């Protein structure tokens, strides 16, 4: 069925873009214009089309719900750092201020904690001169955090006190779950509050969204770590370069960085189980590689191989509710060194974990463009009074995705896909490294 976007109320206000920029109806998007989720061409004459599953297209509407000069907006960034956060903040402020004339914009500090007065983080007012150059730096000028408060009504009270009309939430799964709840409570309280999400996940694991911002920067930066590992590995006999990259449940960073370099011999991702021991285990294949080529490069995503490590009875979670992962990088380092010592094979191993360097990096140019556009489309949606949605991209078109759908499942690598087979071709590793 169609993926319906919630509208706060009837749009009656003429968009200022019409007169300010001499736009006509060709420049605006109608709600009826939608993007197909799936089109598969069977042959030159026949296509299989799922016409029921469509996305509402993002973009400026000819009529608005909010009067721009009376609109109060707020921006919040949550979760771990990610390249491009400042770019999105800047884009939202610039679009709101200059294009729409909505000049009252709050920056909520340190995630949802900034909406809890008990935390003591007063909001700051944002304007073009404050955000003009922030995209040159990594991180977020607003600060970030996980969690916030168990009592969502405290957050709602703050939003009401500040008279917020549009809340832009920039974050991942936990942030979007919070945004969905805020939208629900706003409806329950009869608040005229639009909640618009910009999905932020460095792992690129948000469903129904082509890619998330920061991902391209992340795997681009990860390539530098792989280059270093390769140089180190070739610099000594029987040397192994081991690189641990981000990717809790999805190995897209590891896989894409591997494809970008083609110097990786083994890439380990959460979606594809592997074993260490046995004739078809990683260690045996690694031994064969050293015998044949005297060096090897391994890339492992942080969520890979969790089943290989001893698990505690009490599962630890962070403030966002995510399970705290065991360190697969250090585990592999120790097991590899132990294996070759028992084999009396001299070797050396260089371990590289660039995670914090990657996520704190400024966005690369292509990511910056993407962030700027996400921010613009978020403002278009907010001013139109659309709520409980995230700005996505599908088939290279910007879309409105219901938050509930976006958080329904995590996007992961399909081990039977052409993409993964391409990764296997690039590494030369076995399709399966299990013994049964």
Buried (B, 14 or more C-beta within 10 A) or exposed (E): EEBEBBBBEEBEBEBBBBEEEEBEEEBBBEBEEBBBBEEEEEEEEEEEEEEEBBBBBBBBBBBBBBBBEEBBBBBBBBBBBBBBBBBBBBBBBBBBBEBBBBBBBBBBBBBBBBBBEEBEBEBBEBBBEBBEEBBEBBBBBBBBBBBBBEEBEBBBBBBEEBBBBBBBBBBBBBBBBBBBBBBBBBBEEEBBBBBBBBBBBBBBBBBBBBBBBBBBBBBBBBBBBBBBBBEBBBEEEBBBBBBBBBBBBBBBBBBBBBBBBEBBBBBBBBBBBBBBEEEBBBBBBBBEBBEEEBBBBBBBBBBBBBEBBEEEEEEEEBBBEBEEBBEBBBBBBEBBBEBBEEEEEEBBBBBBBBBEEBBBBBBBEEBBEBBBBBBBBBBBBBBBBBBBBBBBBBEEBBBBBBBBBBBEEBBBBEBEEEBBEEBBEBBEBEEBBEEE
